[in-house]
Structures are given as structure tokens and as C-alpha cells.
């Protein structure tokens, strides 16, 4: 049986703060692909956690 991975609360808060749409399925975080440019820009600006920008 696979172990459930929980998404850190700080990551969810950062996504919500910047209006990034996401899904959590079976403990895995999936970002809305239509917002890729926005996510990349926020990563470049250091506004999203390394959990996302890694």
C-alpha cells in the first residue's frame, strides 16, 4: 500500500495567496497547467516555496 504524502500547509497557503489553482489527489499536488507561466514567474521572483519550484 502506498504511503500518503501530505502537502505542507505553507505550500497551500502560498498557492492560495497568489491565486494559483491546484488539485490534491491521493496526497499528490498538481498545479493547473494553464498557470505555468505565472508559476514560473513567481518561482523566478522567489515568491513560491522550493517544494513547488524545486
C-alpha positions in Angstrom: 0.0 0.0 0.0 1.4 3.4 -1.0 2.2 5.9 1.7 0.2 9.1 1.5 2.3 12.2 1.1 1.0 15.3 2.7 1.4 18.7 1.1 2.9 21.2 3.7 0.4 23.8 4.9 2.8 26.6 3.9 2.7 25.5 0.3 -1.1 25.5 0.2 -1.1 29.0 1.8 1.4 30.3 -0.8 -0.6 28.9 -3.7 -3.8 30.5 -2.3 -2.1 33.8 -1.6 -1.0 34.0 -5.3 -4.3 32.7 -6.8 -2.7 29.5 -8.2 -5.3 26.8 -8.9 -4.3 23.3 -7.8 -5.6 19.8 -7.1 -4.5 17.3 -4.4 -5.2 13.8 -5.5 -4.1 10.9 -3.3 -1.8 13.2 -1.4 0.0 14.5 -4.5 0.0 18.2 -5.5 -1.0 19.0 -9.1 -0.9 22.6 -10.4 -3.3 23.8 -13.0 -1.2 23.6 -16.2 -2.8 26.8 -17.6 -1.0 28.8 -15.0 2.5 27.5 -15.8 3.8 30.9 -16.9 2.6 32.5 -13.7 4.1 29.7 -11.5 7.5 30.0 -13.3 7.5 33.8 -12.9 6.7 33.5 -9.2 9.4 30.9 -8.8 11.9 33.2 -10.5 10.9 36.0 -8.1 11.3 33.7 -5.1 7.7 34.0 -4.1 6.9 30.3 -4.1 8.4 27.6 -1.8 11.1 25.3 -3.1 8.6 22.5 -2.7 7.0 23.8 -5.9 9.9 25.3 -7.7 12.5 22.7 -6.7 
